Amino acid sequence: MLSAASKSQGYLMIDANQDVEEGDAYLYCPVAQFLD
């Protein structure tokens, strides 16, 4: 799981019990904001 996270472009923030559905909006945090 960590190797997949290390290759990601960012993180999708959802609650652990939330259903993910196509077309819905979710909070996305790009990795670039954590660099620098």
ModelCIF file with pLDDT and N, C-alpha, C, O atoms, coordinates in Angstrom:
data_MODEL
#
_entry.id   MODEL 
#
_entity.id                         1 
_entity.type                       polymer 
_entity.pdbx_number_of_molecules   1 
#
_entity_poly.entity_id                      1 
_entity_poly.type                           'polypeptide(L)' 
_entity_poly.nstd_linkage                   no 
_entity_poly.nstd_monomer                   no 
_entity_poly.pdbx_seq_one_letter_code       MLSAASKSQGYLMIDANQDVEEGDAYLYCPVAQFLD 
_entity_poly.pdbx_seq_one_letter_code_can   MLSAASKSQGYLMIDANQDVEEGDAYLYCPVAQFLD 
_entity_poly.pdbx_strand_id                 A 
#
loop_
_entity_poly_seq.entity_id 
_entity_poly_seq.num 
_entity_poly_seq.mon_id 
_entity_poly_seq.hetero 
1 1  MET n 
1 2  LEU n 
1 3  SER n 
1 4  ALA n 
1 5  ALA n 
1 6  SER n 
1 7  LYS n 
1 8  SER n 
1 9  GLN n 
1 10 GLY n 
1 11 TYR n 
1 12 LEU n 
1 13 MET n 
1 14 ILE n 
1 15 ASP n 
1 16 ALA n 
1 17 ASN n 
1 18 GLN n 
1 19 ASP n 
1 20 VAL n 
1 21 GLU n 
1 22 GLU n 
1 23 GLY n 
1 24 ASP n 
1 25 ALA n 
1 26 TYR n 
1 27 LEU n 
1 28 TYR n 
1 29 CYS n 
1 30 PRO n 
1 31 VAL n 
1 32 ALA n 
1 33 GLN n 
1 34 PHE n 
1 35 LEU n 
1 36 ASP n 
#
_struct_asym.id          A 
_struct_asym.entity_id   1 
#
loop_
_ma_qa_metric.id 
_ma_qa_metric.mode 
_ma_qa_metric.name 
_ma_qa_metric.software_group_id 
_ma_qa_metric.type 
1 global pLDDT . pLDDT 
2 local  pLDDT . pLDDT 
#
_ma_qa_metric_global.metric_id      1 
_ma_qa_metric_global.metric_value   83.75 
_ma_qa_metric_global.model_id       1 
_ma_qa_metric_global.ordinal_id     1 
#
loop_
_ma_qa_metric_local.label_asym_id 
_ma_qa_metric_local.label_comp_id 
_ma_qa_metric_local.label_seq_id 
_ma_qa_metric_local.metric_id 
_ma_qa_metric_local.metric_value 
_ma_qa_metric_local.model_id 
_ma_qa_metric_local.ordinal_id 
A MET 1  2 58.00 1 1  
A LEU 2  2 65.00 1 2  
A SER 3  2 73.00 1 3  
A ALA 4  2 68.00 1 4  
A ALA 5  2 67.00 1 5  
A SER 6  2 70.00 1 6  
A LYS 7  2 74.00 1 7  
A SER 8  2 78.00 1 8  
A GLN 9  2 85.00 1 9  
A GLY 10 2 86.00 1 10 
A TYR 11 2 85.00 1 11 
A LEU 12 2 87.00 1 12 
A MET 13 2 90.00 1 13 
A ILE 14 2 92.00 1 14 
A ASP 15 2 92.00 1 15 
A ALA 16 2 92.00 1 16 
A ASN 17 2 94.00 1 17 
A GLN 18 2 92.00 1 18 
A ASP 19 2 93.00 1 19 
A VAL 20 2 91.00 1 20 
A GLU 21 2 93.00 1 21 
A GLU 22 2 94.00 1 22 
A GLY 23 2 95.00 1 23 
A ASP 24 2 94.00 1 24 
A ALA 25 2 94.00 1 25 
A TYR 26 2 93.00 1 26 
A LEU 27 2 93.00 1 27 
A TYR 28 2 91.00 1 28 
A CYS 29 2 89.00 1 29 
A PRO 30 2 90.00 1 30 
A VAL 31 2 83.00 1 31 
A ALA 32 2 81.00 1 32 
A GLN 33 2 79.00 1 33 
A PHE 34 2 72.00 1 34 
A LEU 35 2 75.00 1 35 
A ASP 36 2 67.00 1 36 
#
loop_
_atom_site.group_PDB 
_atom_site.id 
_atom_site.type_symbol 
_atom_site.label_atom_id 
_atom_site.label_alt_id 
_atom_site.label_comp_id 
_atom_site.label_asym_id 
_atom_site.label_entity_id 
_atom_site.label_seq_id 
_atom_site.pdbx_PDB_ins_code 
_atom_site.Cartn_x 
_atom_site.Cartn_y 
_atom_site.Cartn_z 
_atom_site.occupancy 
_atom_site.B_iso_or_equiv 
_atom_site.pdbx_formal_charge 
_atom_site.auth_seq_id 
_atom_site.auth_comp_id 
_atom_site.auth_asym_id 
_atom_site.auth_atom_id 
_atom_site.pdbx_PDB_model_num 
ATOM 1   N N  . MET A 1 1  ? 0.817   -1.183 0.000   1.00 58.00 ? 1  MET A N  1 
ATOM 2   C CA . MET A 1 1  ? 0.000   0.000  0.000   1.00 58.00 ? 1  MET A CA 1 
ATOM 3   C C  . MET A 1 1  ? 0.871   1.260  0.000   1.00 58.00 ? 1  MET A C  1 
ATOM 4   O O  . MET A 1 1  ? 0.521   2.242  -0.656  1.00 58.00 ? 1  MET A O  1 
ATOM 5   N N  . LEU A 1 2  ? 1.967   1.252  0.704   1.00 65.00 ? 2  LEU A N  1 
ATOM 6   C CA . LEU A 1 2  ? 2.824   2.436  0.731   1.00 65.00 ? 2  LEU A CA 1 
ATOM 7   C C  . LEU A 1 2  ? 3.476   2.704  -0.614  1.00 65.00 ? 2  LEU A C  1 
ATOM 8   O O  . LEU A 1 2  ? 3.674   3.863  -0.978  1.00 65.00 ? 2  LEU A O  1 
ATOM 9   N N  . SER A 1 3  ? 3.814   1.658  -1.362  1.00 73.00 ? 3  SER A N  1 
ATOM 10  C CA . SER A 1 3  ? 4.434   1.902  -2.664  1.00 73.00 ? 3  SER A CA 1 
ATOM 11  C C  . SER A 1 3  ? 3.447   2.584  -3.615  1.00 73.00 ? 3  SER A C  1 
ATOM 12  O O  . SER A 1 3  ? 3.852   3.427  -4.415  1.00 73.00 ? 3  SER A O  1 
ATOM 13  N N  . ALA A 1 4  ? 2.170   2.237  -3.542  1.00 68.00 ? 4  ALA A N  1 
ATOM 14  C CA . ALA A 1 4  ? 1.156   2.903  -4.365  1.00 68.00 ? 4  ALA A CA 1 
ATOM 15  C C  . ALA A 1 4  ? 1.002   4.360  -3.949  1.00 68.00 ? 4  ALA A C  1 
ATOM 16  O O  . ALA A 1 4  ? 0.867   5.233  -4.807  1.00 68.00 ? 4  ALA A O  1 
ATOM 17  N N  . ALA A 1 5  ? 1.021   4.634  -2.661  1.00 67.00 ? 5  ALA A N  1 
ATOM 18  C CA . ALA A 1 5  ? 0.896   6.014  -2.174  1.00 67.00 ? 5  ALA A CA 1 
ATOM 19  C C  . ALA A 1 5  ? 2.102   6.846  -2.579  1.00 67.00 ? 5  ALA A C  1 
ATOM 20  O O  . ALA A 1 5  ? 1.961   8.036  -2.865  1.00 67.00 ? 5  ALA A O  1 
ATOM 21  N N  . SER A 1 6  ? 3.282   6.243  -2.609  1.00 70.00 ? 6  SER A N  1 
ATOM 22  C CA . SER A 1 6  ? 4.480   7.004  -2.960  1.00 70.00 ? 6  SER A CA 1 
ATOM 23  C C  . SER A 1 6  ? 4.515   7.383  -4.441  1.00 70.00 ? 6  SER A C  1 
ATOM 24  O O  . SER A 1 6  ? 5.260   8.283  -4.827  1.00 70.00 ? 6  SER A O  1 
ATOM 25  N N  . LYS A 1 7  ? 3.725   6.715  -5.266  1.00 74.00 ? 7  LYS A N  1 
ATOM 26  C CA . LYS A 1 7  ? 3.673   7.004  -6.700  1.00 74.00 ? 7  LYS A CA 1 
ATOM 27  C C  . LYS A 1 7  ? 2.464   7.858  -7.071  1.00 74.00 ? 7  LYS A C  1 
ATOM 28  O O  . LYS A 1 7  ? 2.251   8.147  -8.249  1.00 74.00 ? 7  LYS A O  1 
ATOM 29  N N  . SER A 1 8  ? 1.681   8.260  -6.096  1.00 78.00 ? 8  SER A N  1 
ATOM 30  C CA . SER A 1 8  ? 0.448   8.986  -6.392  1.00 78.00 ? 8  SER A CA 1 
ATOM 31  C C  . SER A 1 8  ? 0.703   10.452 -6.712  1.00 78.00 ? 8  SER A C  1 
ATOM 32  O O  . SER A 1 8  ? 1.743   11.006 -6.355  1.00 78.00 ? 8  SER A O  1 
ATOM 33  N N  . GLN A 1 9  ? -0.245  11.063 -7.378  1.00 85.00 ? 9  GLN A N  1 
ATOM 34  C CA . GLN A 1 9  ? -0.219  12.490 -7.701  1.00 85.00 ? 9  GLN A CA 1 
ATOM 35  C C  . GLN A 1 9  ? -0.847  13.303 -6.578  1.00 85.00 ? 9  GLN A C  1 
ATOM 36  O O  . GLN A 1 9  ? -0.651  14.515 -6.497  1.00 85.00 ? 9  GLN A O  1 
ATOM 37  N N  . GLY A 1 10 ? -1.605  12.630 -5.710  1.00 86.00 ? 10 GLY A N  1 
ATOM 38  C CA . GLY A 1 10 ? -2.281  13.315 -4.620  1.00 86.00 ? 10 GLY A CA 1 
ATOM 39  C C  . GLY A 1 10 ? -3.143  12.348 -3.830  1.00 86.00 ? 10 GLY A C  1 
ATOM 40  O O  . GLY A 1 10 ? -3.077  11.134 -4.021  1.00 86.00 ? 10 GLY A O  1 
ATOM 41  N N  . TYR A 1 11 ? -3.949  12.904 -2.943  1.00 85.00 ? 11 TYR A N  1 
ATOM 42  C CA . TYR A 1 11 ? -4.772  12.095 -2.054  1.00 85.00 ? 11 TYR A CA 1 
ATOM 43  C C  . TYR A 1 11 ? -6.219  12.543 -2.137  1.00 85.00 ? 11 TYR A C  1 
ATOM 44  O O  . TYR A 1 11 ? -6.511  13.739 -2.139  1.00 85.00 ? 11 TYR A O  1 
ATOM 45  N N  . LEU A 1 12 ? -7.118  11.580 -2.206  1.00 87.00 ? 12 LEU A N  1 
ATOM 46  C CA . LEU A 1 12 ? -8.548  11.830 -2.193  1.00 87.00 ? 12 LEU A CA 1 
ATOM 47  C C  . LEU A 1 12 ? -9.006  11.666 -0.750  1.00 87.00 ? 12 LEU A C  1 
ATOM 48  O O  . LEU A 1 12 ? -8.815  10.609 -0.147  1.00 87.00 ? 12 LEU A O  1 
ATOM 49  N N  . MET A 1 13 ? -9.608  12.707 -0.203  1.00 90.00 ? 13 MET A N  1 
ATOM 50  C CA . MET A 1 13 ? -10.013 12.691 1.197   1.00 90.00 ? 13 MET A CA 1 
ATOM 51  C C  . MET A 1 13 ? -11.499 12.332 1.304   1.00 90.00 ? 13 MET A C  1 
ATOM 52  O O  . MET A 1 13 ? -12.371 13.095 0.887   1.00 90.00 ? 13 MET A O  1 
ATOM 53  N N  . ILE A 1 14 ? -11.764 11.150 1.874   1.00 92.00 ? 14 ILE A N  1 
ATOM 54  C CA . ILE A 1 14 ? -13.147 10.711 2.084   1.00 92.00 ? 14 ILE A CA 1 
ATOM 55  C C  . ILE A 1 14 ? -13.231 10.049 3.456   1.00 92.00 ? 14 ILE A C  1 
ATOM 56  O O  . ILE A 1 14 ? -12.228 9.572  3.989   1.00 92.00 ? 14 ILE A O  1 
ATOM 57  N N  . ASP A 1 15 ? -14.437 10.024 4.020   1.00 92.00 ? 15 ASP A N  1 
ATOM 58  C CA . ASP A 1 15 ? -14.654 9.313  5.280   1.00 92.00 ? 15 ASP A CA 1 
ATOM 59  C C  . ASP A 1 15 ? -14.520 7.810  5.044   1.00 92.00 ? 15 ASP A C  1 
ATOM 60  O O  . ASP A 1 15 ? -14.782 7.321  3.945   1.00 92.00 ? 15 ASP A O  1 
ATOM 61  N N  . ALA A 1 16 ? -14.116 7.094  6.069   1.00 92.00 ? 16 ALA A N  1 
ATOM 62  C CA . ALA A 1 16 ? -13.889 5.653  5.951   1.00 92.00 ? 16 ALA A CA 1 
ATOM 63  C C  . ALA A 1 16 ? -15.144 4.893  5.527   1.00 92.00 ? 16 ALA A C  1 
ATOM 64  O O  . ALA A 1 16 ? -15.042 3.891  4.819   1.00 92.00 ? 16 ALA A O  1 
ATOM 65  N N  . ASN A 1 17 ? -16.300 5.339  5.936   1.00 94.00 ? 17 ASN A N  1 
ATOM 66  C CA . ASN A 1 17 ? -17.533 4.606  5.608   1.00 94.00 ? 17 ASN A CA 1 
ATOM 67  C C  . ASN A 1 17 ? -18.340 5.272  4.493   1.00 94.00 ? 17 ASN A C  1 
ATOM 68  O O  . ASN A 1 17 ? -19.501 4.922  4.277   1.00 94.00 ? 17 ASN A O  1 
ATOM 69  N N  . GLN A 1 18 ? -17.735 6.232  3.782   1.00 92.00 ? 18 GLN A N  1 
ATOM 70  C CA . GLN A 1 18 ? -18.430 6.947  2.715   1.00 92.00 ? 18 GLN A CA 1 
ATOM 71  C C  . GLN A 1 18 ? -18.363 6.170  1.400   1.00 92.00 ? 18 GLN A C  1 
ATOM 72  O O  . GLN A 1 18 ? -17.302 5.680  1.014   1.00 92.00 ? 18 GLN A O  1 
ATOM 73  N N  . ASP A 1 19 ? -19.497 6.064  0.721   1.00 93.00 ? 19 ASP A N  1 
ATOM 74  C CA . ASP A 1 19 ? -19.524 5.446  -0.606  1.00 93.00 ? 19 ASP A CA 1 
ATOM 75  C C  . ASP A 1 19 ? -18.982 6.443  -1.625  1.00 93.00 ? 19 ASP A C  1 
ATOM 76  O O  . ASP A 1 19 ? -19.308 7.629  -1.565  1.00 93.00 ? 19 ASP A O  1 
ATOM 77  N N  . VAL A 1 20 ? -18.167 5.978  -2.551  1.00 91.00 ? 20 VAL A N  1 
ATOM 78  C CA . VAL A 1 20 ? -17.622 6.815  -3.619  1.00 91.00 ? 20 VAL A CA 1 
ATOM 79  C C  . VAL A 1 20 ? -18.440 6.544  -4.868  1.00 91.00 ? 20 VAL A C  1 
ATOM 80  O O  . VAL A 1 20 ? -18.553 5.403  -5.315  1.00 91.00 ? 20 VAL A O  1 
ATOM 81  N N  . GLU A 1 21 ? -19.009 7.604  -5.427  1.00 93.00 ? 21 GLU A N  1 
ATOM 82  C CA . GLU A 1 21 ? -19.854 7.453  -6.599  1.00 93.00 ? 21 GLU A CA 1 
ATOM 83  C C  . GLU A 1 21 ? -19.380 8.368  -7.715  1.00 93.00 ? 21 GLU A C  1 
ATOM 84  O O  . GLU A 1 21 ? -18.975 9.505  -7.471  1.00 93.00 ? 21 GLU A O  1 
ATOM 85  N N  . GLU A 1 22 ? -19.431 7.869  -8.929  1.00 94.00 ? 22 GLU A N  1 
ATOM 86  C CA . GLU A 1 22 ? -19.037 8.654  -10.093 1.00 94.00 ? 22 GLU A CA 1 
ATOM 87  C C  . GLU A 1 22 ? -19.887 9.910  -10.198 1.00 94.00 ? 22 GLU A C  1 
ATOM 88  O O  . GLU A 1 22 ? -21.108 9.862  -10.051 1.00 94.00 ? 22 GLU A O  1 
ATOM 89  N N  . GLY A 1 23 ? -19.231 11.030 -10.451 1.00 95.00 ? 23 GLY A N  1 
ATOM 90  C CA . GLY A 1 23 ? -19.931 12.292 -10.610 1.00 95.00 ? 23 GLY A CA 1 
ATOM 91  C C  . GLY A 1 23 ? -19.997 13.125 -9.340  1.00 95.00 ? 23 GLY A C  1 
ATOM 92  O O  . GLY A 1 23 ? -20.262 14.325 -9.410  1.00 95.00 ? 23 GLY A O  1 
ATOM 93  N N  . ASP A 1 24 ? -19.762 12.516 -8.175  1.00 94.00 ? 24 ASP A N  1 
ATOM 94  C CA . ASP A 1 24 ? -19.756 13.269 -6.927  1.00 94.00 ? 24 ASP A CA 1 
ATOM 95  C C  . ASP A 1 24 ? -18.436 14.009 -6.760  1.00 94.00 ? 24 ASP A C  1 
ATOM 96  O O  . ASP A 1 24 ? -17.421 13.596 -7.320  1.00 94.00 ? 24 ASP A O  1 
ATOM 97  N N  . ALA A 1 25 ? -18.437 15.092 -6.001  1.00 94.00 ? 25 ALA A N  1 
ATOM 98  C CA . ALA A 1 25 ? -17.228 15.890 -5.751  1.00 94.00 ? 25 ALA A CA 1 
ATOM 99  C C  . ALA A 1 25 ? -16.598 15.464 -4.427  1.00 94.00 ? 25 ALA A C  1 
ATOM 100 O O  . ALA A 1 25 ? -17.299 15.207 -3.448  1.00 94.00 ? 25 ALA A O  1 
ATOM 101 N N  . TYR A 1 26 ? -15.266 15.393 -4.413  1.00 93.00 ? 26 TYR A N  1 
ATOM 102 C CA . TYR A 1 26 ? -14.527 15.003 -3.221  1.00 93.00 ? 26 TYR A CA 1 
ATOM 103 C C  . TYR A 1 26 ? -13.333 15.924 -3.043  1.00 93.00 ? 26 TYR A C  1 
ATOM 104 O O  . TYR A 1 26 ? -12.852 16.517 -4.009  1.00 93.00 ? 26 TYR A O  1 
ATOM 105 N N  . LEU A 1 27 ? -12.855 16.047 -1.818  1.00 93.00 ? 27 LEU A N  1 
ATOM 106 C CA . LEU A 1 27 ? -11.682 16.860 -1.540  1.00 93.00 ? 27 LEU A CA 1 
ATOM 107 C C  . LEU A 1 27 ? -10.440 16.127 -2.030  1.00 93.00 ? 27 LEU A C  1 
ATOM 108 O O  . LEU A 1 27 ? -10.204 14.977 -1.661  1.00 93.00 ? 27 LEU A O  1 
ATOM 109 N N  . TYR A 1 28 ? -9.644  16.800 -2.869  1.00 91.00 ? 28 TYR A N  1 
ATOM 110 C CA . TYR A 1 28 ? -8.417  16.239 -3.434  1.00 91.00 ? 28 TYR A CA 1 
ATOM 111 C C  . TYR A 1 28 ? -7.247  17.115 -3.005  1.00 91.00 ? 28 TYR A C  1 
ATOM 112 O O  . TYR A 1 28 ? -7.291  18.334 -3.169  1.00 91.00 ? 28 TYR A O  1 
ATOM 113 N N  . CYS A 1 29 ? -6.211  16.504 -2.461  1.00 89.00 ? 29 CYS A N  1 
ATOM 114 C CA . CYS A 1 29 ? -5.017  17.224 -2.024  1.00 89.00 ? 29 CYS A CA 1 
ATOM 115 C C  . CYS A 1 29 ? -3.839  16.782 -2.881  1.00 89.00 ? 29 CYS A C  1 
ATOM 116 O O  . CYS A 1 29 ? -3.343  15.669 -2.708  1.00 89.00 ? 29 CYS A O  1 
ATOM 117 N N  . PRO A 1 30 ? -3.373  17.636 -3.811  1.00 90.00 ? 30 PRO A N  1 
ATOM 118 C CA . PRO A 1 30 ? -2.226  17.269 -4.640  1.00 90.00 ? 30 PRO A CA 1 
ATOM 119 C C  . PRO A 1 30 ? -0.941  17.201 -3.800  1.00 90.00 ? 30 PRO A C  1 
ATOM 120 O O  . PRO A 1 30 ? -0.744  18.003 -2.887  1.00 90.00 ? 30 PRO A O  1 
ATOM 121 N N  . VAL A 1 31 ? -0.085  16.250 -4.116  1.00 83.00 ? 31 VAL A N  1 
ATOM 122 C CA . VAL A 1 31 ? 1.174   16.072 -3.396  1.00 83.00 ? 31 VAL A CA 1 
ATOM 123 C C  . VAL A 1 31 ? 2.020   17.328 -3.458  1.00 83.00 ? 31 VAL A C  1 
ATOM 124 O O  . VAL A 1 31 ? 2.726   17.635 -2.497  1.00 83.00 ? 31 VAL A O  1 
ATOM 125 N N  . ALA A 1 32 ? 1.970   18.068 -4.563  1.00 81.00 ? 32 ALA A N  1 
ATOM 126 C CA . ALA A 1 32 ? 2.799   19.256 -4.753  1.00 81.00 ? 32 ALA A CA 1 
ATOM 127 C C  . ALA A 1 32 ? 2.606   20.280 -3.639  1.00 81.00 ? 32 ALA A C  1 
ATOM 128 O O  . ALA A 1 32 ? 3.534   21.037 -3.352  1.00 81.00 ? 32 ALA A O  1 
ATOM 129 N N  . GLN A 1 33 ? 1.447   20.332 -3.006  1.00 79.00 ? 33 GLN A N  1 
ATOM 130 C CA . GLN A 1 33 ? 1.230   21.313 -1.949  1.00 79.00 ? 33 GLN A CA 1 
ATOM 131 C C  . GLN A 1 33 ? 2.043   21.003 -0.698  1.00 79.00 ? 33 GLN A C  1 
ATOM 132 O O  . GLN A 1 33 ? 2.231   21.879 0.146   1.00 79.00 ? 33 GLN A O  1 
ATOM 133 N N  . PHE A 1 34 ? 2.531   19.766 -0.565  1.00 72.00 ? 34 PHE A N  1 
ATOM 134 C CA . PHE A 1 34 ? 3.310   19.373 0.592   1.00 72.00 ? 34 PHE A CA 1 
ATOM 135 C C  . PHE A 1 34 ? 4.810   19.517 0.362   1.00 72.00 ? 34 PHE A C  1 
ATOM 136 O O  . PHE A 1 34 ? 5.601   19.377 1.295   1.00 72.00 ? 34 PHE A O  1 
ATOM 137 N N  . LEU A 1 35 ? 5.201   19.795 -0.877  1.00 75.00 ? 35 LEU A N  1 
ATOM 138 C CA . LEU A 1 35 ? 6.612   19.937 -1.220  1.00 75.00 ? 35 LEU A CA 1 
ATOM 139 C C  . LEU A 1 35 ? 7.034   21.392 -1.118  1.00 75.00 ? 35 LEU A C  1 
ATOM 140 O O  . LEU A 1 35 ? 6.221   22.305 -1.262  1.00 75.00 ? 35 LEU A O  1 
ATOM 141 N N  . ASP A 1 36 ? 8.313   21.589 -0.868  1.00 67.00 ? 36 ASP A N  1 
ATOM 142 C CA . ASP A 1 36 ? 8.915   22.918 -0.849  1.00 67.00 ? 36 ASP A CA 1 
ATOM 143 C C  . ASP A 1 36 ? 9.184   23.430 0.515   1.00 67.00 ? 36 ASP A C  1 
ATOM 144 O O  . ASP A 1 36 ? 9.691   24.541 0.668   1.00 67.00 ? 36 ASP A O  1 
#
